[in-house]
Every structure is written in structure tokens, then in C-alpha cells.
Amino acid sequence: MSLDFTNPAIKKYMLEGKFGLEKESLRVTEEGFLSHTSHPFSDDSHMERDFCENQTELITDACDSVDAAWTQLVVLHEKAVKILQMLDTGKELLWPFSNPPYVKGEEDIPIASFSGSLKKKEIYRKYLAEKYGKKKMLFSGIHFNFSFSDTVLREGYKRSGIAVFQEYKNQVYLDLAAKVTKYSWLIVYLMAASPVMDGSFFQDKDLGRDVLKNYASVRCSEIGYWNQFVPILSYDSLNTYVDSIEEYVQKGCLREAAELYYPVRLKPTGDNSLDNLRKNGVNHIELRTLDLNPLALAGVQKEDLQFLHVLILYLISLPSCEFDSYEQIMAIKNEKRAAQYEERDIWIENGWNRAIPVRDAALDVLFAMERFCEEMEKPELMEAIYFQEKKVLCQEERYAVKIKQQFKKDYVKNGLKLAEKYTKEIMQKERGV
């Protein structure tokens, strides 16, 4: 269910929507080891925990623009950094990379502790640790949440022929989820930023040894955090979509919907459960493939977030097409391929026995996005596309290339220096220096 941006009313409000960010970061000691202190932000709902006690998750509100969401994330990041500098137990840092620092073994990773009615969250984390191993749970990234404005959706609904507005809304987001999954390789290729690892991730005895595998993004690669199978989902309707996930739960492949590690999630308002999604419908889409970018103080470039918005608008403008099981498997293969470091090794499948170099595939999409912006008379969106084209046309502009050059030797030690540099800038700003 695409959106018709030639409709004047839809075109007028096409840039409106709600934007939210979630950023995971590990708390570490000044020596580069995982912190073992309790979560120090318990009174702030914008600062939660993810898998482990030391994995801080910063959560913005649903904002009216990309700029507003990014600005709030920066504020939250700076607040967290300042709190960590004042801990009675000693100063801590926010680790700026998606890949973890020194890890002294599985027992070095403290699962997040909950009590009372939230105890089930701790039990679920113990289940994940047993199934996937704790080390993979340390990967950190950024989630980009987006919803279209009600004005745009209601205008599209008028001409849809669908009887119920929420059903139309569900179909729009299902169509978008299929398209974003299909093009998730592009996001990974353009924004991968985790090419270096510490050897302790693989072998406890290799703590302190720099590891350079052929990955630009380890967490999105074949050795990253994936389910033990490639899920095949139904995009025909919300009910069949939920049914297809529930089938994996019933088979024991998943414990609950949150265990579906996929490039995209469709989420309802409130509790992120399949029952709530089926009952109340889709509220927004969540893109989950962004690495932390250590080259940006708060872990993400605003220009990359602006690009994701333009990409969403472009994709939802395209005609709907069937996203069958073959194409779904191909989409996940393409994402894992795009996570490789060497550009010459990345070939993007686009049909039966057809593949093209990732550089050509990326430029095809970016040029098509340019044409879309020209047709929509939105020249202000072009800069976000040009920002990505530079990475494709000049490999040295890729984040992974820059990061590998800077951190391929003494990854953790130099990562600590970077974290300390950012911390110093934030503390000086606080003092008005």
C-alpha cells in the first residue's frame, strides 16, 4: 500500500511525522573493562537498561522532526556522561563503539537485574544468555523509530477503498516494512561503523589482541546477532503477519516477539506484544540496523538520520510488490553481505542468479531518490542524499574505512582515549569553558 505523493494534500504534509531514537551504549571503567556497578539512572525513564546491567539505553520522546530527536539524544548522552563522571564508585565512560571492549569471559557480563513485577524481564534475559551466549548481547546500536503524520495517512485512506482506517494504516506500514527489509543492505553499507574488535570477544585468552575480520559491521554480519533461522513472514495483512511470528513462538523457535532479530519491527502503542499489535494495530516502524558511529560524539550523524527519513518516503512511494519467501531470504543475505568490509566482495542479489556490485546497486537507489525529490519539488532533501553519495563515490569516506585506519592498532586503548576526549568536551561545555 504505497502513498501517492502526487496527491496535493499528501505532498503538502509528506515531511511531517514522529521520530524517535534509542541508543545502546556499554558503561565501562577507565581501564576499558565492563562496569559492574548498578544502573545509575534509575529515576529517568529516558535512560533504561538493555540486556546487561551496564548496557545503557537512551530513549528519546516521539519528536516532530529528525533534528529534534537528534538534539534530544545529544542532551541525554551528555547527561549520562556527566552522571558517570560523578559516581561514588568511581568514574565511568560510555563506550563509543558497537563492538564491546575488553571482556573477561561470560561471567564478566552482568545480566540486567529487575525485581517485583519486572522480574520477568530478568528471566527473559537469562533465557537469551543461555540460547545465544552473553557476548553477542553486548553488541550495541541505534534504533530509528518513525510514524507518518495522521494527516497524510487519513488523506491516503480516503482513496484507498479500505473500510477501516486502522486497517489501511496497517497495510501502509506492512508495505513499508517489506520495502525497508528489502533495502536494509543499503543502510548497512552506508552506515556500517564497527570493523575492529577485541580478541576477547572470540577467545577469553585473546584479551587485548586487535582483531580485523572482513566486516564493516560485525553486528549486521553473518557472525552478528541473528536468530538461528531466517524467518519468513507474511505481509498480506496484519493478522497474517502476527500469525507468521506466532507460529515461530508456538514451534519454540522464539520465546516471544521481542526475540525476532530482524532489520525492521512493526510496533503498536504501548506494550510491544503480539496481542497488543493484533488488537490495536501498527503505530510506527522501527529500523534496527544502525551501528554506533564513534566518529560522532553522541553515536550518530544527524545527516544519516535525515537520509533514513528520505529513504522511507522514497520507498513508500514505490508501487507495492509481493515480498515472497525467496525475496525475504535474499534480503537477509544481502544485508549480511553489505556488512562486509571489502567493497569488491559485496554483490547484491536482485533476482534469480542476478547480482550486481554494491557500489552500482547503491548508486542506482540514490540516483532514483534524487529524481523522487526533484519530482516532489523538495530540494532541501537532496543534501541528505549527497551526503551518502560521497561514501559510495569515495571509499575513504565510509565510516568503517575511517575507523579501521584510526583504531586497527590498540583498539580498546584508543577507544578509551576517544571516550575520554568526548567526556572532556562535555564536561568543559558544562563548566562553560
Stockholm file with secondary structure:
# STOCKHOLM 1.0

chainA/1-433         MSLDFTNPAIKKYMLEGKFGLEKESLRVTEEGFLSHTSHPFSDDSHMERDFCENQTELITDACDSVDAAWTQLVVLHEKAVKILQMLDTGKELLWPFSNPPYVKGEEDIPIASFSGSLKKKEIYRKYLAEKYGKKKMLFSGIHFNFSFSDTVLREGYKRSGIAVFQEYKNQVYLDLAAKVTKYSWLIVYLMAASPVMDGSFFQDKDLGRDVLKNYASVRCSEIGYWNQFVPILSYDSLNTYVDSIEEYVQKGCLREAAELYYPVRLKPTGDNSLDNLRKNGVNHIELRTLDLNPLALAGVQKEDLQFLHVLILYLISLPSCEFDSYEQIMAIKNEKRAAQYEERDIWIENGWNRAIPVRDAALDVLFAMERFCEEMEKPELMEAIYFQEKKVLCQEERYAVKIKQQFKKDYVKNGLKLAEKYTKEIMQKERGV
#=GR chainA/1-433 SS CCCCTTSHHHHHTTTCEEEEEEEEEEEEETTSBBCCSCCSCTTCTTEEECSBTTEEEEECCCBSSHHHHHHHHHHHHHHHHHHHTTCTTCCEEECCSSSCCBCCCGGGSCBCCCCGGGHHHHHHHHHHHHHHCTGGGGCCEEEEEEEECHHHHHHHHHTTCCSSHHHHHHHHHHHHHHHHHHTHHHHHHHHCCBCCEEGGGTCGGGTTCEECCSBSBSTTSTTSSCCSSCCCCCCSCHHHHHHHHHHHHHTTSCSSGGGCCCSEEEECSSSCCHHHHHHHCCCEEEEEEEECCTTSTTSSCHHHHHHHHHHHHHHHHSCCCCCCHHHHHHHHHHHHHHTBSCGGGCEEEEETTEEEEHHHHHHHHHHHHHHHHHHTTCGGGHHHHHHHHHHHHCGGGSHHHHHHHHHSSSHHHHHHHHHHHHHHHHHHHHHTC
#=GC SS_cons         CCCCTTSHHHHHTTTCEEEEEEEEEEEEETTSBBCCSCCSCTTCTTEEECSBTTEEEEECCCBSSHHHHHHHHHHHHHHHHHHHTTCTTCCEEECCSSSCCBCCCGGGSCBCCCCGGGHHHHHHHHHHHHHHCTGGGGCCEEEEEEEECHHHHHHHHHTTCCSSHHHHHHHHHHHHHHHHHHTHHHHHHHHCCBCCEEGGGTCGGGTTCEECCSBSBSTTSTTSSCCSSCCCCCCSCHHHHHHHHHHHHHTTSCSSGGGCCCSEEEECSSSCCHHHHHHHCCCEEEEEEEECCTTSTTSSCHHHHHHHHHHHHHHHHSCCCCCCHHHHHHHHHHHHHHTBSCGGGCEEEEETTEEEEHHHHHHHHHHHHHHHHHHTTCGGGHHHHHHHHHHHHCGGGSHHHHHHHHHSSSHHHHHHHHHHHHHHHHHHHHHTC
//
